[in-house]
Each structure stands twice: as structure tokens, then as C-alpha cells.
Amino acid sequence: MIELININKTYNGKVKAADNLTLTVPSGQIFGFLGPNGAGKTTAIKIITGILKADSGSVKVNGIDIGQKPLEVKKQIGFVPDTPNMFLRLKGIEYLGFMADMYEVAADQRKPRIEDLASRFGMADVLDDKILSYSHGMRQKIVLMGALIHEPSVWILDEPMTGLDPRSSFILKEMMREQVNEGKTVFFSTHVLDVAEKICDRVAIIDKGSILFTGTLAEMKEHFKKNESLENMFLELTESE
Amino acid sequence: MNRKILSLVRVMLRNSTGLGIKDGKRSTQIFLIVMLALTVPFMLIGIVALFSSLIGAFMQIGQAGLVLKLGIGINSAIIFIFGIFYVMSSFYFSSDVEYLLPLPLKPWEIVSAKLIVVIIYEFIVTGVLYLPLLFTYGIRLGMGPLYYVYGLIVFVLLPIVPLALASFLVMLIMRFTNLKRHKDFLKVLAGMLGLFVGLGINMLLQNVSTDLSPEALLEMLESGSNSLVNVIPDIFPAAGWASQALVYSSSLKGLLNLILFVGVTLGAYGLITAFGQVIYLKGAVGLSEAGSSRRNKAIGQVVEKSRSRSALLSYCLVEIRLLVRTPIYFLNCVVMNFLWPLFLLIPLLTSGDQAMAFDEITRVISNPENAGIVLAAAFAMAVFMGASNGISSSAMSREGENIYVKKYLPVSYIVQLNAKLLSAMLIGFAAILVLVLLCIILFKMPLFLGLLMLITSPLALLFVSLTGLMIDLVNPNFTWDNEQKAVKQNINVFFNVIIGMIMAPLVIVPTIIIKWTLASTLAILCIGFLVLDILMYSILATRGVKIFSSI
């Protein structure tokens, strides 16, 4: 479970990227974070993962406050950032080993987990190559594998579907479903309504740093009909692809 | 000039963050400006003093022009060596190449714009070396206004010929070798080539004086009036005309030389852009591909190799892997680190009587009375080498835009900083090990002294690694589009070199003056640096961690 309580964040004293943002992401459901470009999705994610500090407000992951026990919180999370271009001069296997060491994966567990993830994503043949030689989609897959290697109880994914081939995005969706069935949390951002519609149990819509709506997809559609500003948002989200 | 080229140049310059002073917090900006204000004048005063005394000495025999000629020649050679790096990374390996290739630009326009940007970068080198020389010479010899006018023209045009040569070489290599796919290897190769050319020039210069027979030299000296300027061979093409234009600026000879220099320079510019038009694209296309083996190893075999380590060790290992595998880092941080012992040997190898020089050094090093001084010298070397390899002073900046990754990892900031320190110290220590082995093998240094050096040097390495890391934490440069900017155009590296240059003499000079024994040298160095290290580390563990967490 993720809880954001009255989060505020202003860049350069001008741009308000989080405006009294309050949001609860329950476990056991795939939760979509929807909003147009620049709405504040990535800022909120950065605050949850500990990359950014909020100006005020608090963040709790599984009941632990990130301000008080940042490392405890970070260990709960598996995070997939939106750009996968990192550690390019490491080999795939070295990157996974590094992530396993950082997240303190037990020695006897790392081998079966790497093998399992590699075969699921079809990466077994390239693990011994440098990430530099990977395509965009492969880089995304290796980052995804690195984020899942410690079997986190909370998944946070920033625009995970862009760049994945249909097969991989199908596998990812399947894995998300498995994850929530075990009572864990999946939280991902997207600016494409279509993606959210296909995967999510529940969505939140953010614009200009504050939450406009939280609920199930059916509720959202109902809402769109009544509320004009939300309808414009809906148009923007559907047009954006 | 073509409008497209101008706007390309403008975009490229704006994209590069320069020295990283512009962005960042106000306090950091002030810190930087104060640091610059403190260090640059000293450096300039040193350079001016050196030139002034050289010119003074040569003035007495009427050969002051020689200093100007050598200075301009060396300046050109340095531009050429740096140029190989700059041109290679800017023409072929900079990330903007991928965006430029699809634009409707002619190859020569891209080459022109990139060349101009590199020329502008080289003004820094020229500004530090050539300008002080120009003014020192002008003032000491009371040159007229025409001299300064010529001087300014030379300043603007001087980088062009060496850079055209460097570009020619680089474009040729990139076009006709099939190494493109192995671009990492290629970069290292080119870098090594540059370094060896540099070393070669160094040796050549030291031999210049011995090439002329004493009689001829004496005759030449007696005739005065800058006659040597005409005899000493050009260190670099076209540089000779530039210096003669300045030396003879008051006569027609100066003007003729200037015209020659300007003509050749513009010709070189024209030739290299024409050459680029023909050859550049073929080398640049397809560079973003990287080679991969795709050998079909069984996954079990691959996974088997992955061992579980502590966060500190694993992090440190990744730091070292990236340093060794990223060509620019490898050349600037790792190779440079091991070159210092070599640099020290060169004067020995090129001096007239090598056997005697070796014997002399052996005598000094193996004499027990000098043990204290020898130990202090090695310690000072560790201070200087550790400070100048730039590993810790670019440790934050090298993260670049991916710094955010280090913020979501569940590893405390102090462990991350420790891993960065450890990587810098390990590579530094390897170089000390080489130095000690060389001393033992070549100069019969007593073994126990070598052992003492190895035991004490980590204290020195830790100190300069701490200062470097702290500086790079205060003023990191995360926005760069090629790695060069993280290490070579990173002012923090320069600051730490200055710290090394200040600390090293502080270690060695008192030992020589007071003639401490080995035991007291050992005690003073160890206690002194232990205190310094604890002090610096506590700053890192408090302020440093705070800065890291608020990045």
C-alpha cells in the first residue's frame, strides 16, 4: 500500500508539480496513474521512490514513513524509471548482480530468480552482452528485471509499456496480475487512457499537481459524462496517442 | 558565413554546460568564483614568471624570439593532442550526431560547425599559455601596437591548423578502419596514440638542444638578433610563421609571415571542410550500433559467474568497471594515473648520460640517511597522483543524468560515498604499487622502505580522494552529452589537482629542510594525515551526505 498525504512540491519557486496531493494506492489492485504530459506524474513517483524530497506532506509505503526510514521503504519498492539508458557499459548479468547486491537478495535465491526472469522476457541469450548493445526494448526489459529481482512487495513503474513489444507487454501485464493476486501493490503511470483501460482495476487522474479523480474504470466513465473539466481531460488523454 | 553553421554552433555551445558555473545554487556559484579567483591568478603569475625569466635569459644573448617560437610551437602541439580527443568525441561520439545526421545539412556544414566549437574550446588552452606569453614578450621587449594586432590575429587562428590536422587524422581513421563497431576500443587506441605523440614531443623537445653541434650553436648565439628563430625547426607547421610574424612585427618580414600564416590557416580550414564533405558521413553513419557477441552461452553458465557481494564491494566494483570500460574515463583517470611514474622516467631516459643518472639516483635512494626524504617524496607523489587522476573529483559528475538511480537504491548515502572513495583509492594504490616496484627494481630501493610506502600511501590517497569527492559533491555537473565533459571539462578535477599541487610540496619541503629521520617522518606523516583524514571524513559523513540526499 502507498499513501501520499498532502504532498507539496514546487520547482524553482514557480512550477507547482504537486499541489496538496493526497492519494492512497491499495494493495491487491493494479492502480493506474493517469494524466497528460507534465501533469506531475513523474514528480509524484520520484517523491514516493525517494528520488525527490517533498516540500511538505508525508509518504508511507506499507505503513512505513519514507522521511523516517528511507532505506526500509526503498527496499519494499521495485522501481522502473521511464528511461532505461543506465549502466550501459555493464553486461546484463553484471547489472542484475549489482541490483541483487543492492537489494540484498540472498545468494541462493539470485540464480533461480535471474533464470526465471530471463526466460520470461526472452533475455537469456543476451545476458552476457553489454547493455550498450541492447535495443531500447531490451534495455527496458533488463531494467524491469533488475527492479523485480528482489521480489518487491510494491511495484512502481513509470510509463512501462512504451517501447515494449506486444509479447513483452503481455508478459508484464500477466506478471502485474500475478503480483496483485498475491496481495501486493502495483502502481504505474501512463498518459494513454487505452493502456489504463486494458489493465487497471483502479485509476487516479492527475492534472497540474493535484488529483482530479480516484475510482474504478466504470466509475471514471460515469464521472466523465457529468463533469465537464474531466471530460476535457478525457479528450486529452484519448487524443494523446 | 553560412547561417546554418552559425546556428548550429550556437546550439552546440549552449548545449554544453561549459565549466558548470552557470547553473547551480548561489552559494555554490560564489564558492566556485572564489576558488577560481584564488587559483587562476596564481597559475597565471606562475606562467608569466616562467616566461618572463626565460625571455630575460634569452634577451641577454639577443634570442628572446626563441621563447616565443617554442611557446607557440608547444601550444600548437598541445592543441593537436587535445584535438585528437576533442575531435573524435565531438565529430563521432557525441550524442548529438544522431540528431544531426537526419537534418538536411551538408556534411561540410556539420564538420564546420563542430570544428568551430572545438576551436572555441581550445581558446582556453591558448588563453592560458599563449596570451601570457604574448603579453610578457611584448612588454619585456617593448613591442609596438602592430605586434599586439598581429598577436590577436594569431590568437584567433592558431588552433585551426593543429585541429585541421587532428580532424584529418581522425576522419581518415574513422572512414577506413572497420573498427567503428568497436568504438570503445577505438577511442582508447586514439587516446593512447595521442598520449604517445605527446610523450614523443616531450622527448623531442628535451633533445632539441643536443641536436646542434656546440660550435654551430655558439656561432649562432654570438650573431644575436633572434637568429636562432630561423634555425630551430618548426615544432608544428604554420606555428613558425606565426612566431616570426610576431618577432618581426615591426618590419615587412613580419607582415609577409603573417600573410603566409593566415593564408595557410584559411587554406587548412577550407581543405578540412572539403575533406569532411567527402568523407565525414561515411564514418559517422551507423556509429550508434554497438558490437555484441551474441554467443550462445547457456544461461546457467552466465548466471553462475554472478556472485553475491556486500553492497559496498558491489558498488565499488561497478565504479571500477565503468571507469575501465568507458574510454574517456579510462584514458583520463586510469591511464593518466599510471603515466606519472613514466613521466618521471622520461628525463632520465633522454638525458645525455643515462648510466650516470641512474647511478646517482640509486645512490640517493639507497642511502639510509635519505630514507626519511625518500618516504616523504613517495607520500607526496601519492598525494599528487591521487589528486590528479580525477577519479574522486568526478565521481558524482560521472553519474550524469542517471544520478537519480543512486537515489532510489536502498543503500545509504554514506555507503555509496565510501564505495566511490574506495574505487578511487584502489586505482590510486595500484599506481603507487607500480612506482614502488619501479624504484625497487631500477634503483635498488630497500624493500622495507617500499613496504613503508605502501602502508602509508593510503593515508595520502584517502585525503585527496576525500577533498575531490567533497568538491564534486558541492558542485556536480550532471548535464552532459558526452563523457568528456564529466572528467575533462570538469572544473572540480582541476580544483583537486590544485589541492594536490599545494599539499605535495607541503609534505616534502619540510622533510628536506629539517632533515627528519625515517622514524620521525613516518610518525609526523601518519599522525598528521590521520588527523586530516578523520577531519575530512567527518565533513563528508555529515555535510557530504546531506548534500547527496538533497541532490
Chai-1 contact restraints between the chains, C-beta under 6 A:
chainA,res_idxA,chainB,res_idxB,connection_type,confidence,min_distance_angstrom,max_distance_angstrom,comment,restraint_id
A,T49,B,Y408,contact,1.0,0.0,6.0,A-B,restraint_1
A,G50,B,K407,contact,1.0,0.0,6.0,A-B,restraint_2
A,G50,B,Y408,contact,1.0,0.0,6.0,A-B,restraint_3
A,I51,B,Y404,contact,1.0,0.0,6.0,A-B,restraint_4
A,I51,B,K407,contact,1.0,0.0,6.0,A-B,restraint_5
A,I51,B,Y408,contact,1.0,0.0,6.0,A-B,restraint_6
A,L71,B,P410,contact,1.0,0.0,6.0,A-B,restraint_7
A,K74,B,P410,contact,1.0,0.0,6.0,A-B,restraint_8
A,K75,B,P410,contact,1.0,0.0,6.0,A-B,restraint_9
A,F79,B,Y408,contact,1.0,0.0,6.0,A-B,restraint_10
A,M86,B,N402,contact,1.0,0.0,6.0,A-B,restraint_11
A,M86,B,V405,contact,1.0,0.0,6.0,A-B,restraint_12
A,R89,B,L322,contact,1.0,0.0,6.0,A-B,restraint_13
A,R89,B,R325,contact,1.0,0.0,6.0,A-B,restraint_14
A,R89,B,T326,contact,1.0,0.0,6.0,A-B,restraint_15
A,I93,B,V302,contact,1.0,0.0,6.0,A-B,restraint_16
A,I93,B,S306,contact,1.0,0.0,6.0,A-B,restraint_17
A,G97,B,S306,contact,1.0,0.0,6.0,A-B,restraint_18
A,F98,B,S314,contact,1.0,0.0,6.0,A-B,restraint_19
A,F98,B,V318,contact,1.0,0.0,6.0,A-B,restraint_20
A,D101,B,R309,contact,1.0,0.0,6.0,A-B,restraint_21
A,D101,B,A311,contact,1.0,0.0,6.0,A-B,restraint_22
A,D101,B,S314,contact,1.0,0.0,6.0,A-B,restraint_23
A,M102,B,A311,contact,1.0,0.0,6.0,A-B,restraint_24
A,M102,B,L409,contact,1.0,0.0,6.0,A-B,restraint_25
A,M102,B,V411,contact,1.0,0.0,6.0,A-B,restraint_26
A,A107,B,S308,contact,1.0,0.0,6.0,A-B,restraint_27
A,K111,B,V303,contact,1.0,0.0,6.0,A-B,restraint_28
A,I114,B,V303,contact,1.0,0.0,6.0,A-B,restraint_29
A,E115,B,I299,contact,1.0,0.0,6.0,A-B,restraint_30
A,E115,B,V303,contact,1.0,0.0,6.0,A-B,restraint_31
A,A118,B,I299,contact,1.0,0.0,6.0,A-B,restraint_32
A,A124,B,I299,contact,1.0,0.0,6.0,A-B,restraint_33
A,L127,B,V302,contact,1.0,0.0,6.0,A-B,restraint_34
A,D128,B,K297,contact,1.0,0.0,6.0,A-B,restraint_35
A,D128,B,V302,contact,1.0,0.0,6.0,A-B,restraint_36
A,D129,B,S292,contact,1.0,0.0,6.0,A-B,restraint_37
A,L132,B,A290,contact,1.0,0.0,6.0,A-B,restraint_38
A,S133,B,A290,contact,1.0,0.0,6.0,A-B,restraint_39
A,S133,B,S292,contact,1.0,0.0,6.0,A-B,restraint_40
